[in-house]
Amino acid sequence: MANIDSGSVEIPDLEFSLHGWSVNAVMAALFGARRAKMDIDLPVFIKSVKTILEMSVPLQFLSAEKEAEGNTGSLMQYFFFSLVEYKNV
């Protein structure tokens, strides 16, 4: 339920509700009637996908070719710390 207070509207868990709606809509488009038969823990699924996307953003700014040429190790270091962080989610 929305709480209306002094002209503003507050909707509890709006972000989660929007994520849930979006994921369900995409899955329904991809899987159709089979979506109803899938046993997916939606909150865990949403959190996992969100974490994967958040952790992959910095990788888009690294050049794999330059990292390999310079042998800086920052790509592997980021990958390692991402795995450790993901396991702790």
Secondary structure, 3 states (H helix, E strand, C coil): CCEEECCEEECCCHHHHHHHHHHHHHHHHHHHHHHHHCCCCHHHHHHHHHHHHHHHCHHHHCCHHHHHHHCCCHHHHHHHHHHHHHHCC
